[in-house]
Amino acid sequence: MSKQEILQGLKAKRQKCIVYTRVMGYHRPVESFNVGKTGEHKQRKQFVQH
């Protein structure tokens, strides 16, 4: 079975994942961003503390 066939079989069980990010001190869903903010979010680098 290919990946596509497996995903199609599980399509009924899948649900939308809402990603939140912190903006100006509060959390906001990424899907509500405008075009400019969406592009900026994609260019961000993840912070890793050592």
Biopython code that builds the backbone (N, CA, C, O; Angstrom):
import numpy as np
from Bio.PDB.StructureBuilder import StructureBuilder

atoms = [
    (1, "MET", "N", (0.832, -1.185, 0.000)),
    (1, "MET", "CA", (0.000, 0.000, 0.000)),
    (1, "MET", "C", (0.879, 1.252, 0.000)),
    (1, "MET", "O", (1.859, 1.331, 0.740)),
    (2, "SER", "N", (0.520, 2.221, -0.831)),
    (2, "SER", "CA", (1.299, 3.456, -0.887)),
    (2, "SER", "C", (0.823, 4.431, 0.188)),
    (2, "SER", "O", (-0.231, 4.232, 0.793)),
    (3, "LYS", "N", (1.604, 5.480, 0.421)),
    (3, "LYS", "CA", (1.231, 6.507, 1.401)),
    (3, "LYS", "C", (-0.098, 7.151, 1.050)),
    (3, "LYS", "O", (-0.929, 7.395, 1.925)),
    (4, "GLN", "N", (-0.297, 7.423, -0.230)),
    (4, "GLN", "CA", (-1.534, 8.066, -0.671)),
    (4, "GLN", "C", (-2.753, 7.199, -0.373)),
    (4, "GLN", "O", (-3.791, 7.709, 0.048)),
    (5, "GLU", "N", (-2.631, 5.912, -0.587)),
    (5, "GLU", "CA", (-3.736, 4.993, -0.320)),
    (5, "GLU", "C", (-4.052, 4.937, 1.182)),
    (5, "GLU", "O", (-5.215, 4.894, 1.585)),
    (6, "ILE", "N", (-3.009, 4.937, 1.983)),
    (6, "ILE", "CA", (-3.201, 4.918, 3.439)),
    (6, "ILE", "C", (-3.885, 6.203, 3.906)),
    (6, "ILE", "O", (-4.817, 6.156, 4.709)),
    (7, "LEU", "N", (-3.419, 7.357, 3.398)),
    (7, "LEU", "CA", (-4.025, 8.635, 3.780)),
    (7, "LEU", "C", (-5.476, 8.726, 3.348)),
    (7, "LEU", "O", (-6.309, 9.248, 4.089)),
    (8, "GLN", "N", (-5.790, 8.230, 2.166)),
    (8, "GLN", "CA", (-7.174, 8.247, 1.701)),
    (8, "GLN", "C", (-8.060, 7.372, 2.594)),
    (8, "GLN", "O", (-9.207, 7.723, 2.871)),
    (9, "GLY", "N", (-7.532, 6.251, 3.034)),
    (9, "GLY", "CA", (-8.282, 5.353, 3.903)),
    (9, "GLY", "C", (-8.558, 5.956, 5.275)),
    (9, "GLY", "O", (-9.575, 5.654, 5.898)),
    (10, "LEU", "N", (-7.645, 6.814, 5.746)),
    (10, "LEU", "CA", (-7.787, 7.424, 7.067)),
    (10, "LEU", "C", (-8.370, 8.832, 7.013)),
    (10, "LEU", "O", (-8.418, 9.520, 8.033)),
    (11, "LYS", "N", (-8.807, 9.260, 5.850)),
    (11, "LYS", "CA", (-9.286, 10.626, 5.667)),
    (11, "LYS", "C", (-10.426, 10.990, 6.618)),
    (11, "LYS", "O", (-10.485, 12.121, 7.101)),
    (12, "ALA", "N", (-11.315, 10.066, 6.888)),
    (12, "ALA", "CA", (-12.461, 10.330, 7.770)),
    (12, "ALA", "C", (-12.020, 10.566, 9.214)),
    (12, "ALA", "O", (-12.716, 11.245, 9.969)),
    (13, "LYS", "N", (-10.887, 10.020, 9.599)),
    (13, "LYS", "CA", (-10.407, 10.161, 10.974)),
    (13, "LYS", "C", (-9.533, 11.398, 11.176)),
    (13, "LYS", "O", (-9.258, 11.777, 12.315)),
    (14, "ARG", "N", (-9.097, 12.028, 10.096)),
    (14, "ARG", "CA", (-8.200, 13.185, 10.209)),
    (14, "ARG", "C", (-8.974, 14.416, 10.652)),
    (14, "ARG", "O", (-10.167, 14.544, 10.375)),
    (15, "GLN", "N", (-8.286, 15.323, 11.345)),
    (15, "GLN", "CA", (-8.900, 16.570, 11.747)),
    (15, "GLN", "C", (-7.895, 17.704, 11.605)),
    (15, "GLN", "O", (-6.684, 17.485, 11.632)),
    (16, "LYS", "N", (-8.408, 18.903, 11.455)),
    (16, "LYS", "CA", (-7.576, 20.080, 11.235)),
    (16, "LYS", "C", (-6.785, 20.405, 12.500)),
    (16, "LYS", "O", (-7.318, 20.348, 13.608)),
    (17, "CYS", "N", (-5.533, 20.739, 12.326)),
    (17, "CYS", "CA", (-4.653, 21.121, 13.421)),
    (17, "CYS", "C", (-4.475, 22.635, 13.373)),
    (17, "CYS", "O", (-4.034, 23.172, 12.357)),
    (18, "ILE", "N", (-4.807, 23.318, 14.443)),
    (18, "ILE", "CA", (-4.651, 24.769, 14.496)),
    (18, "ILE", "C", (-3.340, 25.092, 15.209)),
    (18, "ILE", "O", (-3.140, 24.698, 16.357)),
    (19, "VAL", "N", (-2.453, 25.807, 14.527)),
    (19, "VAL", "CA", (-1.151, 26.167, 15.060)),
    (19, "VAL", "C", (-1.233, 27.579, 15.627)),
    (19, "VAL", "O", (-1.674, 28.503, 14.943)),
    (20, "TYR", "N", (-0.809, 27.744, 16.871)),
    (20, "TYR", "CA", (-0.796, 29.054, 17.522)),
    (20, "TYR", "C", (0.640, 29.527, 17.668)),
    (20, "TYR", "O", (1.559, 28.718, 17.793)),
    (21, "THR", "N", (0.828, 30.829, 17.650)),
    (21, "THR", "CA", (2.133, 31.409, 17.883)),
    (21, "THR", "C", (1.972, 32.643, 18.756)),
    (21, "THR", "O", (0.894, 33.235, 18.811)),
    (22, "ARG", "N", (3.023, 33.023, 19.424)),
    (22, "ARG", "CA", (2.963, 34.178, 20.313)),
    (22, "ARG", "C", (3.267, 35.442, 19.510)),
    (22, "ARG", "O", (4.306, 35.539, 18.857)),
    (23, "VAL", "N", (2.354, 36.402, 19.567)),
    (23, "VAL", "CA", (2.518, 37.664, 18.856)),
    (23, "VAL", "C", (2.217, 38.798, 19.829)),
    (23, "VAL", "O", (1.115, 38.879, 20.372)),
    (24, "MET", "N", (3.186, 39.663, 20.048)),
    (24, "MET", "CA", (3.003, 40.844, 20.904)),
    (24, "MET", "C", (2.422, 40.489, 22.273)),
    (24, "MET", "O", (1.547, 41.195, 22.774)),
    (25, "GLY", "N", (2.897, 39.408, 22.875)),
    (25, "GLY", "CA", (2.513, 39.057, 24.229)),
    (25, "GLY", "C", (1.291, 38.179, 24.377)),
    (25, "GLY", "O", (0.926, 37.848, 25.505)),
    (26, "TYR", "N", (0.641, 37.786, 23.298)),
    (26, "TYR", "CA", (-0.510, 36.888, 23.407)),
    (26, "TYR", "C", (-0.455, 35.857, 22.279)),
    (26, "TYR", "O", (0.261, 36.045, 21.296)),
    (27, "HIS", "N", (-1.207, 34.781, 22.424)),
    (27, "HIS", "CA", (-1.197, 33.696, 21.437)),
    (27, "HIS", "C", (-2.308, 33.893, 20.420)),
    (27, "HIS", "O", (-3.431, 34.266, 20.760)),
    (28, "ARG", "N", (-1.967, 33.633, 19.160)),
    (28, "ARG", "CA", (-2.904, 33.857, 18.066)),
    (28, "ARG", "C", (-2.746, 32.729, 17.034)),
    (28, "ARG", "O", (-1.625, 32.283, 16.789)),
    (29, "PRO", "N", (-3.843, 32.263, 16.428)),
    (29, "PRO", "CA", (-3.721, 31.197, 15.420)),
    (29, "PRO", "C", (-3.041, 31.707, 14.146)),
    (29, "PRO", "O", (-3.352, 32.794, 13.660)),
    (30, "VAL", "N", (-2.128, 30.926, 13.624)),
    (30, "VAL", "CA", (-1.373, 31.294, 12.427)),
    (30, "VAL", "C", (-2.300, 31.449, 11.219)),
    (30, "VAL", "O", (-2.030, 32.269, 10.341)),
    (31, "GLU", "N", (-3.379, 30.681, 11.161)),
    (31, "GLU", "CA", (-4.286, 30.732, 10.003)),
    (31, "GLU", "C", (-4.984, 32.085, 9.870)),
    (31, "GLU", "O", (-5.518, 32.395, 8.805)),
    (32, "SER", "N", (-4.989, 32.894, 10.926)),
    (32, "SER", "CA", (-5.656, 34.195, 10.852)),
    (32, "SER", "C", (-4.699, 35.314, 10.399)),
    (32, "SER", "O", (-5.112, 36.467, 10.277)),
    (33, "PHE", "N", (-3.440, 34.978, 10.152)),
    (33, "PHE", "CA", (-2.456, 35.976, 9.718)),
    (33, "PHE", "C", (-2.743, 36.454, 8.301)),
    (33, "PHE", "O", (-3.304, 35.721, 7.486)),
    (34, "ASN", "N", (-2.348, 37.704, 8.017)),
    (34, "ASN", "CA", (-2.438, 38.211, 6.649)),
    (34, "ASN", "C", (-1.244, 37.689, 5.846)),
    (34, "ASN", "O", (-0.396, 36.985, 6.395)),
    (35, "VAL", "N", (-1.168, 38.018, 4.576)),
    (35, "VAL", "CA", (-0.129, 37.483, 3.683)),
    (35, "VAL", "C", (1.277, 37.825, 4.176)),
    (35, "VAL", "O", (2.155, 36.962, 4.184)),
    (36, "GLY", "N", (1.495, 39.060, 4.582)),
    (36, "GLY", "CA", (2.825, 39.482, 5.046)),
    (36, "GLY", "C", (3.250, 38.760, 6.305)),
    (36, "GLY", "O", (4.391, 38.313, 6.414)),
    (37, "LYS", "N", (2.350, 38.645, 7.249)),
    (37, "LYS", "CA", (2.663, 37.980, 8.517)),
    (37, "LYS", "C", (2.883, 36.485, 8.302)),
    (37, "LYS", "O", (3.727, 35.887, 8.970)),
    (38, "THR", "N", (2.138, 35.871, 7.381)),
    (38, "THR", "CA", (2.319, 34.452, 7.075)),
    (38, "THR", "C", (3.722, 34.210, 6.519)),
    (38, "THR", "O", (4.387, 33.252, 6.913)),
    (39, "GLY", "N", (4.173, 35.069, 5.611)),
    (39, "GLY", "CA", (5.518, 34.948, 5.052)),
    (39, "GLY", "C", (6.587, 35.120, 6.110)),
    (39, "GLY", "O", (7.588, 34.403, 6.118)),
    (40, "GLU", "N", (6.372, 36.074, 7.003)),
    (40, "GLU", "CA", (7.321, 36.307, 8.095)),
    (40, "GLU", "C", (7.384, 35.087, 9.015)),
    (40, "GLU", "O", (8.465, 34.699, 9.458)),
    (41, "HIS", "N", (6.245, 34.491, 9.298)),
    (41, "HIS", "CA", (6.199, 33.316, 10.174)),
    (41, "HIS", "C", (6.968, 32.143, 9.571)),
    (41, "HIS", "O", (7.644, 31.413, 10.294)),
    (42, "LYS", "N", (6.872, 31.955, 8.256)),
    (42, "LYS", "CA", (7.582, 30.860, 7.580)),
    (42, "LYS", "C", (9.100, 31.051, 7.624)),
    (42, "LYS", "O", (9.843, 30.072, 7.577)),
    (43, "GLN", "N", (9.570, 32.303, 7.714)),
    (43, "GLN", "CA", (11.001, 32.587, 7.722)),
    (43, "GLN", "C", (11.622, 32.525, 9.117)),
    (43, "GLN", "O", (12.844, 32.589, 9.246)),
    (44, "ARG", "N", (10.816, 32.403, 10.143)),
    (44, "ARG", "CA", (11.330, 32.369, 11.518)),
    (44, "ARG", "C", (12.188, 31.140, 11.747)),
    (44, "ARG", "O", (11.985, 30.088, 11.140)),
    (45, "LYS", "N", (13.150, 31.304, 12.638)),
    (45, "LYS", "CA", (14.000, 30.193, 13.046)),
    (45, "LYS", "C", (13.597, 29.782, 14.451)),
    (45, "LYS", "O", (13.255, 30.625, 15.281)),
    (46, "GLN", "N", (13.639, 28.486, 14.712)),
    (46, "GLN", "CA", (13.284, 27.975, 16.031)),
    (46, "GLN", "C", (14.401, 28.263, 17.028)),
    (46, "GLN", "O", (15.579, 28.076, 16.722)),
    (47, "PHE", "N", (14.029, 28.714, 18.207)),
    (47, "PHE", "CA", (14.990, 28.986, 19.275)),
    (47, "PHE", "C", (15.238, 27.703, 20.059)),
    (47, "PHE", "O", (14.299, 27.039, 20.499)),
    (48, "VAL", "N", (16.501, 27.368, 20.224)),
    (48, "VAL", "CA", (16.862, 26.193, 21.000)),
    (48, "VAL", "C", (17.814, 26.624, 22.102)),
    (48, "VAL", "O", (18.895, 27.145, 21.832)),
    (49, "GLN", "N", (17.406, 26.403, 23.347)),
    (49, "GLN", "CA", (18.242, 26.782, 24.475)),
    (49, "GLN", "C", (19.122, 25.604, 24.867)),
    (49, "GLN", "O", (18.627, 24.487, 25.015)),
    (50, "HIS", "N", (20.405, 25.835, 25.034)),
    (50, "HIS", "CA", (21.351, 24.758, 25.392)),
    (50, "HIS", "C", (21.601, 24.743, 26.873)),
    (50, "HIS", "O", (22.365, 23.911, 27.361)),
]
sb = StructureBuilder()
sb.init_structure("model")
sb.init_model(0)
sb.init_chain("A")
sb.init_seg("    ")
for serial, (resi, resn, name, xyz) in enumerate(atoms, 1):
    if name == "N":
        sb.init_residue(resn, " ", resi, " ")
    sb.init_atom(name, np.array(xyz, "f"), 0.0, 1.0, " ", f" {name:<3s}", serial, name[0])
structure = sb.get_structure()
